[in-house]
Amino acid sequence: MGGAETTRRSFLSKLMAGTLFAWLAGVVVSIGAYLFPPDEARSALGPRRVRLGRADEILPGEGKLTLVDEEPVWVVHLAKGFVAMSAWCTHKGCVIKWDDQQRLFNCPCHEGRFDERGNVVSGLPLRPLTHFHVGLVGGEVYVSRAEHEV
């Protein structure tokens, strides 16, 4: 048998060096993640977000309907940015429509109307529309479910 024989001291030295290297690599990766966070962290939308399209494809005043976790959601481009809310009327769950001329959400079932922020304007609904998170990541509009209603 040739080769150097491994002693207890050399084994422990290699084990300590490997442990120190793994710890140092973890510190470097953590610092890198802090300095250069992924898009999901910067956007606060989380990983379960839905891509809607390029921000410049939706003109101010226009809305676009999409699905988030199988729920229809309206995303509307307002003067101050984008808002997103459930397309289900809070009265009986009918799918509402965005009217960009009146700047209102209209429920075709029971004449419920909501303003561009989802607040009840008229009709039978008693509660405002459920809000969703909406954000821009690299010029793209993304939507995700809100943790709580706004």
MARLOVO-626593 format. One line per field, with one value per residue: z, y, x of N, C-alpha, C, O, CB in turn; residue number from 1; residue in one letter. Coordinates in nm, 4 decimals, decimal comma. Glycine has a CB too. Example, Ala and Ser with C-alpha at 12.3 -4.5 7.8 and 13.67 -1.06 7.14 Angstrom:
REM residues 2
nup [0,7800_0,7080] .
nnorth [-0,5690_-0,2250] .
neast [1,3190_1,2850] .
caup [0,7800_0,7140] .
canorth [-0,4500_-0,1060] .
caeast [1,2300_1,3670] .
cup [0,7800_0,7870] .
cnorth [-0,3300_0,0030] .
ceast [1,3200_1,2900] .
oup [0,8465_0,8039] .
onorth [-0,3319_0,1138] .
oeast [1,4236_1,3409] .
cbup [0,9046_0,5725] .
cbnorth [-0,4473_-0,0598] .
cbeast [1,1308_1,4084] .
nr [1_2] .
rest [A_S] .
This chain:
REM residues 150
nup [0,0000_-0,0978_-0,0500_0,1530_0,4921_0,6666_0,9440_1,2669_1,3392_1,0893_0,9580_1,1203_1,0836_0,8097_0,8153_0,9768_0,8113_0,5876_0,7042_0,7817_0,5273_0,4114_0,5826_0,5303_0,2583_0,2776_0,4116_0,2184_0,0066_0,1334_0,1773_-0,0884_-0,1770_-0,0270_-0,1237_-0,3968_-0,4560_-0,5643_-0,8294_-0,7266_-0,4543_-0,4617_-0,5774_-0,4018_-0,4607_-0,4481_-0,5176_-0,6394_-0,8566_-1,1317_-1,4664_-1,6527_-1,8775_-2,0895_-1,9480_-2,1036_-2,2819_-2,1805_-2,1824_-2,0065_-1,8159_-1,9301_-1,8857_-1,8018_-1,8071_-1,6112_-1,4815_-1,1484_-0,9429_-1,0309_-1,0095_-1,1502_-1,2292_-1,2431_-1,3851_-1,3787_-1,5403_-1,3930_-1,3500_-1,1462_-1,1422_-1,1448_-1,0503_-0,8980_-0,8750_-0,7580_-0,9967_-0,9265_-0,8267_-0,5138_-0,4221_-0,5369_-0,6676_-0,9451_-1,2563_-1,2970_-1,5156_-1,6646_-1,7330_-1,9314_-2,0178_-1,8326_-1,6166_-1,4240_-1,2504_-1,3541_-1,2578_-1,4286_-1,3381_-1,1079_-1,1190_-0,9741_-0,8931_-0,8953_-0,7992_-0,9478_-0,7601_-0,6409_-0,4552_-0,3402_-0,5345_-0,6180_-0,6128_-0,5159_-0,3841_-0,0745_0,0173_-0,0651_-0,3578_-0,3611_-0,3149_-0,5012_-0,5139_-0,7236_-0,9473_-1,1005_-1,2723_-1,4236_-1,6396_-1,6903_-1,6075_-1,3138_-1,1129_-0,7943_-0,5283_-0,2563_0,0826_0,2672_0,2687_0,1119] .
nnorth [-0,1169_0,2057_0,5589_0,8366_0,8015_0,8564_1,0495_1,0978_1,3656_1,4988_1,4378_1,5691_1,8310_1,8708_1,8393_2,0587_2,2681_2,2317_2,2767_2,5463_2,6609_2,6040_2,7538_3,0138_3,0351_3,0348_3,2776_3,4602_3,4125_3,4879_3,7632_3,8458_3,7873_3,9717_4,2168_4,2003_4,1396_3,8929_3,9333_3,8697_3,9322_4,2048_4,3015_4,2475_4,0862_3,8171_3,4626_3,3429_3,4828_3,6371_3,6948_3,9711_4,1258_4,3608_4,6824_4,9091_4,8254_4,8517_5,1141_5,4311_5,4475_5,2236_4,8782_4,5375_4,2003_3,9176_3,5928_3,4932_3,2517_3,1039_3,2934_3,5577_3,8672_4,2160_4,4404_4,7677_5,0544_5,3398_5,6999_5,7313_5,4913_5,1298_4,9371_4,6503_4,4288_4,1982_4,0479_3,9606_4,0400_4,1710_4,1274_3,9083_3,7570_3,7786_3,8306_4,1267_4,4160_4,6369_4,9750_5,1922_5,4460_5,5616_5,5137_5,3161_5,0102_4,7812_4,5819_4,3406_4,2004_4,2940_4,5679_4,6810_4,9106_5,0094_5,2193_5,3246_5,2409_5,0312_5,0748_5,0763_5,2346_5,2498_5,0600_4,7128_4,5851_4,5599_4,5594_4,6619_4,5827_4,3043_4,3536_4,3076_4,2473_4,4435_4,5002_4,6307_4,4686_4,4818_4,6243_4,4770_4,3909_4,2496_4,0411_3,9442_3,7533_3,9376_3,9603_4,0595_4,2509_4,5681] .
neast [0,0832_0,0716_0,1222_0,0232_-0,0440_-0,3464_-0,3790_-0,5241_-0,5028_-0,4549_-0,6909_-0,8849_-0,7965_-0,8482_-1,1265_-1,2019_-1,1123_-1,2772_-1,5287_-1,4998_-1,4664_-1,7225_-1,8876_-1,7890_-1,8547_-2,1339_-2,1745_-2,0801_-2,2630_-2,5027_-2,4576_-2,4366_-2,6996_-2,8385_-2,7384_-2,8006_-3,0947_-3,3420_-3,5889_-3,8445_-3,8286_-3,7740_-4,0063_-4,2120_-4,4198_-4,4084_-4,3551_-4,5775_-4,6981_-4,8743_-4,8079_-4,9031_-4,8494_-4,6692_-4,6154_-4,6575_-4,8467_-5,0998_-5,2958_-5,3326_-5,6294_-5,7396_-5,8382_-5,7547_-5,8439_-5,7627_-5,6573_-5,6081_-5,5033_-5,7277_-5,9289_-6,1112_-5,9591_-5,9436_-5,7173_-5,6306_-5,5112_-5,4378_-5,4019_-5,2150_-5,0834_-5,1023_-5,3899_-5,5361_-5,8067_-6,0568_-6,2745_-6,5172_-6,8359_-6,9297_-7,1819_-7,3447_-7,1567_-7,1307_-6,9557_-6,7908_-6,7626_-6,5246_-6,5684_-6,4265_-6,4940_-6,6765_-6,5250_-6,5759_-6,6562_-6,8927_-7,1651_-7,3386_-7,5585_-7,7127_-7,7065_-7,4952_-7,2366_-6,8975_-6,6270_-6,3090_-6,1287_-6,2488_-6,4477_-6,7879_-7,0296_-7,2955_-7,6066_-7,6756_-7,4500_-7,2728_-7,0159_-6,6761_-6,4733_-6,2451_-5,9018_-5,5963_-5,2416_-5,0404_-4,7753_-4,4735_-4,2194_-3,9269_-4,0446_-4,2695_-4,6072_-4,7263_-4,9398_-5,0616_-5,2134_-5,3432_-5,2330_-5,4048_-5,7078_-5,7144] .
caup [0,0000_-0,1018_-0,0190_0,2881_0,5856_0,7284_1,0900_1,3277_1,3349_0,9530_0,9286_1,1889_1,0183_0,6844_0,8523_1,0208_0,6946_0,5083_0,7767_0,7698_0,3885_0,3932_0,6552_0,4570_0,1354_0,3184_0,4414_0,0915_-0,0649_0,2048_0,1475_-0,2288_-0,1869_0,0316_-0,2119_-0,5276_-0,4318_-0,6842_-0,8646_-0,6392_-0,3285_-0,4889_-0,6166_-0,2913_-0,5151_-0,4149_-0,6305_-0,7026_-0,9278_-1,2678_-1,5600_-1,7306_-2,0042_-2,0797_-1,8898_-2,2075_-2,3608_-2,1189_-2,1783_-1,8906_-1,8252_-1,9782_-1,7942_-1,8616_-1,7216_-1,6046_-1,3758_-1,0417_-0,8642_-1,0868_-0,9828_-1,2462_-1,1676_-1,3302_-1,3633_-1,4447_-1,5414_-1,3515_-1,3639_-1,0434_-1,1505_-1,1678_-0,9404_-0,9340_-0,7822_-0,8009_-1,0926_-0,8728_-0,7523_-0,3734_-0,3911_-0,5677_-0,7346_-1,0908_-1,3070_-1,3321_-1,6343_-1,6520_-1,8310_-1,9308_-2,0423_-1,7043_-1,5154_-1,3213_-1,2682_-1,3561_-1,2449_-1,5184_-1,2762_-1,0171_-1,1333_-0,8798_-0,9529_-0,8104_-0,8592_-0,9949_-0,6438_-0,5921_-0,3564_-0,3884_-0,5727_-0,6163_-0,6317_-0,4017_-0,3080_0,0516_0,0433_-0,1807_-0,4249_-0,2996_-0,3821_-0,5279_-0,5323_-0,8624_-0,9498_-1,2215_-1,2606_-1,5547_-1,7416_-1,7025_-1,5009_-1,2452_-1,0140_-0,7010_-0,4259_-0,1399_0,2116_0,3358_0,1836_0,1276] .
canorth [0,0000_0,3290_0,6796_0,8887_0,7480_0,9620_1,0471_1,1647_1,5095_1,5490_1,4260_1,6785_1,9566_1,8792_1,8581_2,1983_2,3545_2,2172_2,3450_2,6888_2,6981_2,6012_2,8685_3,1329_3,0375_3,0748_3,4211_3,5318_3,4000_3,5708_3,9034_3,8657_3,7895_4,0977_4,3270_4,1814_4,0529_3,8495_4,0164_3,8411_4,0049_4,3480_4,3394_4,2177_4,0121_3,6772_3,3717_3,3003_3,5982_3,6123_3,7973_4,0247_4,1771_4,4815_4,7956_5,0043_4,7681_4,8933_5,2602_5,4877_5,4403_5,0917_4,7657_4,4067_4,0918_3,8027_3,4967_3,4721_3,1379_3,0720_3,4009_3,6674_3,9891_4,3313_4,5278_4,8942_5,1526_5,4725_5,8050_5,7125_5,3569_5,0186_4,8762_4,5193_4,3833_4,0857_4,0775_3,9048_4,1350_4,1303_4,1032_3,7698_3,6876_3,7941_3,8891_4,2670_4,4647_4,7704_5,0736_5,2933_5,5783_5,6108_5,4798_5,2404_4,8680_4,7608_4,4448_4,3277_4,1241_4,3684_4,7097_4,7287_4,9911_5,0305_5,3159_5,2675_5,1853_4,9162_5,1150_5,0723_5,3638_5,2363_4,9250_4,6246_4,5411_4,6296_4,5594_4,6948_4,4704_4,2531_4,4034_4,2207_4,3189_4,4632_4,5668_4,6269_4,4054_4,4846_4,6736_4,3853_4,4030_4,1236_4,0469_3,8311_3,7646_4,0182_3,8906_4,1161_4,3475_4,7051] .
caeast [0,0000_0,1486_0,0481_0,0325_-0,1423_-0,4244_-0,3771_-0,6388_-0,4782_-0,4741_-0,8346_-0,9540_-0,7570_-0,9254_-1,2664_-1,2169_-1,0950_-1,3992_-1,6363_-1,4738_-1,4950_-1,8682_-1,9416_-1,7500_-1,9362_-2,2685_-2,1718_-2,0663_-2,3902_-2,6005_-2,4283_-2,4741_-2,8463_-2,8836_-2,7015_-2,8644_-3,2109_-3,4131_-3,7046_-3,9573_-3,8119_-3,7852_-4,1411_-4,3037_-4,5329_-4,3928_-4,3326_-4,7032_-4,7507_-4,9195_-4,7617_-5,0141_-4,7974_-4,5877_-4,6873_-4,6970_-4,9564_-5,2253_-5,2951_-5,4033_-5,7749_-5,7806_-5,8288_-5,7325_-5,8927_-5,6734_-5,6912_-5,5111_-5,5541_-5,8595_-6,0243_-6,0946_-5,9074_-5,9261_-5,6024_-5,6631_-5,4026_-5,4844_-5,3003_-5,1122_-5,0277_-5,1939_-5,4639_-5,5906_-5,9099_-6,1382_-6,3819_-6,6411_-6,9173_-6,9413_-7,3222_-7,3807_-7,0472_-7,1308_-6,8315_-6,8112_-6,6929_-6,4656_-6,6141_-6,3206_-6,5518_-6,7288_-6,4241_-6,6478_-6,6830_-7,0368_-7,2142_-7,4534_-7,6670_-7,8005_-7,6741_-7,3948_-7,1308_-6,7802_-6,5348_-6,1823_-6,0581_-6,3248_-6,5485_-6,9262_-7,0847_-7,4407_-7,6563_-7,6959_-7,3318_-7,2464_-6,8712_-6,5922_-6,4088_-6,1227_-5,7821_-5,4830_-5,1157_-4,9987_-4,6458_-4,3923_-4,0885_-3,8629_-4,1355_-4,3829_-4,7071_-4,7541_-5,0470_-5,0663_-5,3175_-5,3053_-5,2410_-5,5212_-5,7758_-5,6657] .
cup [0,0000_-0,0576_0,1254_0,3727_0,6526_0,8790_1,1409_1,3173_1,1942_0,9132_0,9927_1,1281_0,8891_0,7128_0,8960_0,9021_0,6063_0,5731_0,7661_0,6284_0,3636_0,4628_0,5794_0,3273_0,1676_0,3472_0,3116_0,0122_0,0016_0,1769_0,0034_-0,2468_-0,1283_-0,0637_-0,3472_-0,5132_-0,5628_-0,7087_-0,7711_-0,5089_-0,3500_-0,5151_-0,5048_-0,3405_-0,4819_-0,5379_-0,7027_-0,7729_-1,0710_-1,3555_-1,6465_-1,8681_-1,9806_-2,0302_-1,9972_-2,2990_-2,3059_-2,1015_-2,0537_-1,9148_-1,8707_-1,8700_-1,8703_-1,7611_-1,7277_-1,4958_-1,2773_-0,9510_-0,9016_-1,0526_-1,0859_-1,1737_-1,2745_-1,2879_-1,4456_-1,4308_-1,5117_-1,3693_-1,2657_-1,0449_-1,1724_-1,0386_-0,9903_-0,8284_-0,8443_-0,8975_-1,0471_-0,7909_-0,6102_-0,3319_-0,4128_-0,6466_-0,8857_-1,1326_-1,3564_-1,4567_-1,6077_-1,7650_-1,8290_-1,9612_-1,9109_-1,5911_-1,3942_-1,3556_-1,2575_-1,3443_-1,3325_-1,4532_-1,1975_-1,0113_-1,0247_-0,9540_-0,8482_-0,8785_-0,8949_-0,8823_-0,5820_-0,4876_-0,4192_-0,4154_-0,5671_-0,6341_-0,5027_-0,3251_-0,1826_0,0817_-0,0816_-0,2413_-0,3509_-0,3819_-0,3978_-0,5371_-0,6819_-0,8603_-1,0824_-1,1896_-1,4007_-1,6667_-1,7657_-1,5834_-1,4459_-1,1388_-0,9239_-0,5951_-0,3077_-0,0135_0,2899_0,2409_0,2160_0,1584] .
cnorth [0,1230_0,4454_0,7188_0,8335_0,8654_0,9447_1,1181_1,3163_1,5661_1,5417_1,5411_1,8145_1,9768_1,9026_2,0026_2,2944_2,3496_2,2887_2,4960_2,7380_2,7020_2,7213_2,9974_3,1456_3,0812_3,2233_3,5017_3,5266_3,4854_3,7188_3,9353_3,8732_3,9179_4,2152_4,3212_4,0884_4,0098_3,9382_3,9940_3,9188_4,1542_4,3893_4,3229_4,1438_3,8643_3,5895_3,3297_3,4166_3,5585_3,7274_3,8399_4,0708_4,2998_4,5982_4,8927_4,9508_4,8076_5,0447_5,3110_5,4918_5,3054_4,9869_4,6365_4,3008_3,9752_3,7080_3,4864_3,3650_3,1063_3,1743_3,5111_3,7963_4,0967_4,4067_4,6533_4,9894_5,2903_5,5734_5,7842_5,5735_5,2536_4,9776_4,7430_4,4789_4,2725_4,1323_4,0162_4,0119_4,0823_4,1070_3,9559_3,6953_3,6916_3,8555_4,0303_4,3026_4,6061_4,8582_5,1878_5,4334_5,6414_5,5930_5,4135_5,0921_4,8506_4,6128_4,4327_4,2608_4,2114_4,5162_4,7645_4,8051_5,0172_5,1327_5,2476_5,2121_5,0683_4,9489_5,1133_5,2140_5,3589_5,0896_4,8455_4,5816_4,6261_4,6428_4,6007_4,5678_4,4301_4,2983_4,2940_4,3076_4,3300_4,5390_4,5509_4,5636_4,4022_4,5284_4,5860_4,4054_4,2632_4,1457_3,9244_3,8591_3,8449_3,9349_3,9351_4,2152_4,4869_4,7978] .
ceast [0,0875_0,0622_0,0618_-0,0801_-0,2145_-0,4212_-0,5015_-0,6230_-0,5010_-0,6224_-0,9116_-0,9187_-0,8357_-1,0738_-1,2912_-1,2045_-1,2201_-1,5168_-1,6212_-1,5046_-1,6460_-1,9328_-1,9124_-1,8314_-2,0796_-2,2770_-2,1653_-2,1970_-2,4981_-2,5799_-2,4664_-2,6248_-2,9030_-2,8565_-2,7721_-2,9842_-3,2765_-3,5348_-3,8219_-3,9486_-3,8278_-3,9281_-4,2425_-4,4276_-4,5249_-4,3809_-4,4605_-4,7711_-4,7855_-4,8724_-4,8797_-4,9682_-4,7128_-4,6729_-4,7352_-4,8070_-5,0938_-5,2200_-5,3666_-5,5540_-5,8266_-5,7635_-5,8081_-5,7738_-5,7945_-5,7222_-5,5758_-5,5695_-5,6991_-5,9675_-6,0031_-6,0572_-5,8946_-5,8012_-5,6284_-5,5444_-5,4620_-5,3716_-5,1851_-5,0509_-5,1359_-5,2639_-5,5187_-5,6922_-5,9921_-6,2463_-6,5136_-6,7126_-6,9366_-7,0865_-7,3576_-7,2737_-7,0499_-6,9967_-6,8612_-6,7303_-6,6410_-6,5170_-6,5140_-6,3731_-6,6007_-6,6284_-6,4889_-6,6463_-6,8337_-7,0695_-7,3392_-7,5742_-7,7648_-7,7647_-7,5816_-7,2868_-7,0221_-6,6910_-6,4036_-6,0954_-6,1325_-6,4290_-6,6880_-6,9748_-7,2368_-7,4779_-7,6620_-7,5697_-7,3115_-7,0970_-6,7944_-6,5318_-6,2810_-6,0023_-5,6776_-5,3582_-5,0901_-4,8680_-4,5766_-4,2580_-4,0294_-3,9556_-4,2575_-4,4766_-4,7347_-4,8617_-5,0345_-5,1728_-5,2631_-5,3180_-5,3647_-5,5855_-5,7275_-5,7808] .
oup [0,0901_-0,0314_0,2089_0,3293_0,6912_0,9329_1,0678_1,2894_1,1813_0,8429_0,9271_1,1224_0,8620_0,6410_0,8563_0,8939_0,5557_0,5046_0,7437_0,6116_0,2998_0,4072_0,5651_0,2909_0,0913_0,3115_0,2964_-0,0443_-0,0681_0,1552_-0,0235_-0,3235_-0,1755_-0,0816_-0,4064_-0,5528_-0,6623_-0,6188_-0,7385_-0,4583_-0,2675_-0,4793_-0,5131_-0,2707_-0,4874_-0,6503_-0,8171_-0,7498_-1,1244_-1,3227_-1,7060_-1,9656_-1,8665_-2,0671_-1,9834_-2,3853_-2,3773_-2,0158_-2,0000_-2,0209_-1,8525_-1,7760_-1,9888_-1,6427_-1,8356_-1,4252_-1,3170_-0,8892_-0,8141_-1,0655_-1,1077_-1,0708_-1,3828_-1,1695_-1,5673_-1,3235_-1,5966_-1,4004_-1,2974_-0,9557_-1,2134_-0,9307_-1,1095_-0,7084_-0,9661_-0,8829_-1,1212_-0,6969_-0,5899_-0,2172_-0,3186_-0,6886_-0,9498_-1,0534_-1,4447_-1,4975_-1,5377_-1,8816_-1,7378_-1,9333_-1,8813_-1,4831_-1,2793_-1,4719_-1,1630_-1,4118_-1,3126_-1,5099_-1,2183_-0,9105_-0,9886_-1,0654_-0,7311_-1,0011_-0,8747_-0,9090_-0,4828_-0,4355_-0,5370_-0,3305_-0,5177_-0,6659_-0,3935_-0,2085_-0,1844_0,1618_-0,1930_-0,1826_-0,2860_-0,5040_-0,3184_-0,5646_-0,7572_-0,7811_-1,1658_-1,0926_-1,4868_-1,7777_-1,8516_-1,4722_-1,5214_-1,0821_-0,9699_-0,5757_-0,2641_-0,0044_0,3680_0,1435_0,3318_0,1751] .
onorth [0,1413_0,4298_0,6407_0,8213_0,9633_0,8397_1,1875_1,3871_1,6726_1,6294_1,6041_1,9034_2,0867_1,9782_2,0626_2,3920_2,4529_2,3537_2,5665_2,8452_2,7958_2,7835_3,0819_3,2559_3,1571_3,2882_3,6005_3,6282_3,5490_3,7917_4,0414_3,9561_3,9676_4,3021_4,4253_3,9721_4,0818_4,0100_4,0892_3,9663_4,2233_4,5001_4,3803_4,1387_3,7940_3,6375_3,2848_3,4442_3,4605_3,8440_3,7564_4,0559_4,3386_4,6103_4,9523_5,0239_4,7980_5,0961_5,2414_5,5343_5,2749_5,0035_4,6270_4,3112_3,9380_3,7391_3,4727_3,3858_3,0845_3,1445_3,5541_3,8305_4,0721_4,4338_4,6463_5,0026_5,3495_5,5359_5,8156_5,5409_5,2859_4,9826_4,7255_4,4925_4,2557_4,2410_4,0193_4,0675_3,9627_4,0702_3,8866_3,5819_3,6150_3,9242_4,0511_4,2283_4,6847_4,8192_5,2704_5,5312_5,7573_5,6500_5,4485_5,0532_4,8994_4,5291_4,5066_4,2650_4,2034_4,5825_4,8819_4,7683_5,0431_5,1339_5,1271_5,1426_5,0113_4,8579_5,1449_5,3023_5,4520_5,0059_4,9018_4,5441_4,7477_4,7270_4,5775_4,4598_4,5130_4,2832_4,2001_4,4272_4,2360_4,6316_4,4690_4,6002_4,3280_4,4758_4,6167_4,4333_4,1702_4,2544_3,8152_3,9729_3,8229_3,8483_3,8587_4,2582_4,5205_4,9181] .
oeast [0,1694_-0,0570_0,1075_-0,1946_-0,1506_-0,4560_-0,5722_-0,7198_-0,5615_-0,6726_-0,9946_-1,0036_-0,8841_-1,1392_-1,3911_-1,2791_-1,2639_-1,5958_-1,7196_-1,5627_-1,6938_-2,0233_-2,0009_-1,8722_-2,1394_-2,3753_-2,2372_-2,2377_-2,5772_-2,6767_-2,5228_-2,6736_-3,0053_-2,9418_-2,8007_-2,9777_-3,2681_-3,5787_-3,8929_-4,0503_-3,8876_-3,9681_-4,3511_-4,5289_-4,6259_-4,3951_-4,4533_-4,8888_-4,7337_-4,8944_-4,9479_-5,0418_-4,6875_-4,7897_-4,8421_-4,8557_-5,1937_-5,1481_-5,4528_-5,5998_-5,9445_-5,6858_-5,8400_-5,7418_-5,7482_-5,8181_-5,4601_-5,6740_-5,7830_-6,0862_-5,8898_-6,1156_-5,8416_-5,7811_-5,6461_-5,4856_-5,5286_-5,2585_-5,0703_-4,9727_-5,2473_-5,2048_-5,5443_-5,6681_-5,9963_-6,3023_-6,6119_-6,6557_-6,9573_-7,1119_-7,3959_-7,2966_-6,9780_-6,9321_-6,9443_-6,6410_-6,7048_-6,5095_-6,5147_-6,3038_-6,5714_-6,6444_-6,4617_-6,6366_-6,8957_-7,0096_-7,4356_-7,6833_-7,8858_-7,7894_-7,5902_-7,2496_-7,0498_-6,6799_-6,3883_-5,9973_-6,0871_-6,4935_-6,7040_-6,9627_-7,3004_-7,3935_-7,6544_-7,5818_-7,3305_-7,0565_-6,8414_-6,5390_-6,2172_-6,0008_-5,6712_-5,3673_-5,1156_-4,8508_-4,6152_-4,1917_-4,0768_-3,9472_-4,3401_-4,4316_-4,7630_-4,8734_-5,0014_-5,2157_-5,1501_-5,4050_-5,4215_-5,5236_-5,7027_-5,7604] .
cbup [0,1193_-0,2422_-0,0530_0,2878_0,6923_0,6762_1,1464_1,4755_1,3813_0,8528_0,9791_1,3379_0,9887_0,6012_0,9648_1,1286_0,6136_0,4888_0,9244_0,8065_0,2911_0,4482_0,7977_0,4262_0,0670_0,4406_0,5325_0,0082_-0,0703_0,3547_0,1720_-0,3147_-0,1152_0,1671_-0,2329_-0,6310_-0,3431_-0,6714_-1,0070_-0,6104_-0,2667_-0,6066_-0,7347_-0,2200_-0,6647_-0,3313_-0,5822_-0,5984_-0,9264_-1,2743_-1,6484_-1,6563_-2,1009_-2,2161_-1,7896_-2,2904_-2,3640_-1,9813_-2,3046_-1,8596_-1,9182_-2,1021_-1,7075_-1,9046_-1,7648_-1,5777_-1,4356_-0,9625_-0,7126_-1,0383_-0,8373_-1,3286_-1,0982_-1,3262_-1,4038_-1,3842_-1,6793_-1,2036_-1,3420_-0,9077_-1,0252_-1,2272_-0,8890_-0,9467_-0,7406_-0,6799_-1,2328_-0,7860_-0,8225_-0,2832_-0,4772_-0,6445_-0,6924_-1,1387_-1,4213_-1,2142_-1,7588_-1,6538_-1,7999_-2,0314_-2,1438_-1,6692_-1,4716_-1,3072_-1,1620_-1,4839_-1,0939_-1,6402_-1,1850_-0,8775_-1,1342_-0,8006_-1,0086_-0,7842_-0,7635_-1,0705_-0,5389_-0,5366_-0,3001_-0,2859_-0,7136_-0,7270_-0,7308_-0,4481_-0,3964_0,1655_0,0909_-0,1398_-0,5715_-0,2883_-0,3051_-0,6587_-0,4594_-0,9458_-0,8406_-1,2803_-1,1976_-1,5864_-1,8681_-1,7106_-1,5534_-1,1811_-1,0826_-0,6343_-0,3793_-0,1296_0,2949_0,4722_0,2001_0,0016] .
cbnorth [-0,0001_0,3539_0,6622_1,0415_0,6552_0,9617_1,1137_1,1223_1,5399_1,4681_1,2901_1,6775_1,9574_1,7502_1,7605_2,2329_2,3123_2,0698_2,3024_2,7196_2,5992_2,4687_2,8756_3,1296_2,8973_2,9966_3,4559_3,4722_3,2526_3,5452_3,9346_3,7536_3,6678_4,1216_4,3273_4,1243_4,1249_3,7020_3,9886_3,6929_3,9750_4,3860_4,2589_4,3468_4,0306_3,6317_3,2492_3,2399_3,7147_3,5964_3,7448_4,1400_4,2095_4,5154_4,8688_5,0417_4,6159_4,8203_5,3180_5,6293_5,5450_5,0524_4,7564_4,3884_4,0460_3,8470_3,3572_3,6056_3,1678_2,9372_3,4565_3,6878_3,9635_4,4237_4,4577_4,9576_5,1525_5,4710_5,9435_5,7393_5,3242_4,8994_4,9702_4,4120_4,4991_4,0154_4,0252_3,7785_4,1583_4,2358_4,1931_3,7672_3,5485_3,8836_3,8015_4,3589_4,4627_4,7636_5,1246_5,2565_5,5681_5,5387_5,6059_5,2909_4,7794_4,8190_4,4080_4,2498_4,0191_4,3089_4,7887_4,6118_5,1251_4,8964_5,4345_5,3720_5,2927_4,8164_5,2559_5,0016_5,4043_5,3233_4,8533_4,5048_4,5477_4,5569_4,4201_4,7932_4,5063_4,0976_4,5208_4,1378_4,2466_4,5395_4,5141_4,7688_4,2604_4,3500_4,6892_4,2370_4,4706_4,0659_4,0529_3,8066_3,6234_4,1455_3,9164_4,1848_4,3380_4,7520] .
cbeast [-0,0946_0,2045_-0,0959_0,0296_-0,0742_-0,5692_-0,2477_-0,6548_-0,3352_-0,3874_-0,8898_-0,9192_-0,6051_-0,9074_-1,3060_-1,1108_-0,9698_-1,4325_-1,6375_-1,3283_-1,4274_-1,9276_-1,8828_-1,5993_-1,9367_-2,3118_-2,0512_-1,9510_-2,4348_-2,5922_-2,2789_-2,4179_-2,9071_-2,8138_-2,5524_-2,7634_-3,3138_-3,4559_-3,7475_-3,9648_-3,6753_-3,6990_-4,1837_-4,3450_-4,5403_-4,5075_-4,2612_-4,7981_-4,6489_-5,0746_-4,6432_-5,0801_-4,9113_-4,5235_-4,5986_-4,5767_-4,9444_-5,2493_-5,3609_-5,3512_-5,8241_-5,7006_-5,9534_-5,5840_-6,0355_-5,5271_-5,7241_-5,4798_-5,5438_-5,9029_-6,0082_-6,2238_-5,7704_-6,0503_-5,4651_-5,7926_-5,3267_-5,5336_-5,3634_-5,1702_-4,9497_-5,1188_-5,5794_-5,4775_-6,0005_-6,2011_-6,3451_-6,6126_-7,0547_-6,8786_-7,4124_-7,5092_-7,0463_-7,2517_-6,7697_-6,7719_-6,7868_-6,3099_-6,7605_-6,2137_-6,6685_-6,8586_-6,3469_-6,7932_-6,6060_-7,0979_-7,2452_-7,4135_-7,6095_-7,7940_-7,8000_-7,3336_-7,1878_-6,7028_-6,5094_-6,1047_-6,0370_-6,2323_-6,5166_-7,0190_-7,0369_-7,5059_-7,5712_-7,7649_-7,2058_-7,3146_-6,8243_-6,4799_-6,3770_-6,1265_-5,7232_-5,5044_-4,9968_-5,1073_-4,5579_-4,3734_-4,0980_-3,8079_-4,0622_-4,3345_-4,8394_-4,6246_-5,1883_-4,9265_-5,3658_-5,3926_-5,1134_-5,4816_-5,9280_-5,5920] .
nr [1_2_3_4_5_6_7_8_9_10_11_12_13_14_15_16_17_18_19_20_21_22_23_24_25_26_27_28_29_30_31_32_33_34_35_36_37_38_39_40_41_42_43_44_45_46_47_48_49_50_51_52_53_54_55_56_57_58_59_60_61_62_63_64_65_66_67_68_69_70_71_72_73_74_75_76_77_78_79_80_81_82_83_84_85_86_87_88_89_90_91_92_93_94_95_96_97_98_99_100_101_102_103_104_105_106_107_108_109_110_111_112_113_114_115_116_117_118_119_120_121_122_123_124_125_126_127_128_129_130_131_132_133_134_135_136_137_138_139_140_141_142_143_144_145_146_147_148_149_150] .
rest [M_G_G_A_E_T_T_R_R_S_F_L_S_K_L_M_A_G_T_L_F_A_W_L_A_G_V_V_V_S_I_G_A_Y_L_F_P_P_D_E_A_R_S_A_L_G_P_R_R_V_R_L_G_R_A_D_E_I_L_P_G_E_G_K_L_T_L_V_D_E_E_P_V_W_V_V_H_L_A_K_G_F_V_A_M_S_A_W_C_T_H_K_G_C_V_I_K_W_D_D_Q_Q_R_L_F_N_C_P_C_H_E_G_R_F_D_E_R_G_N_V_V_S_G_L_P_L_R_P_L_T_H_F_H_V_G_L_V_G_G_E_V_Y_V_S_R_A_E_H_E_V] .
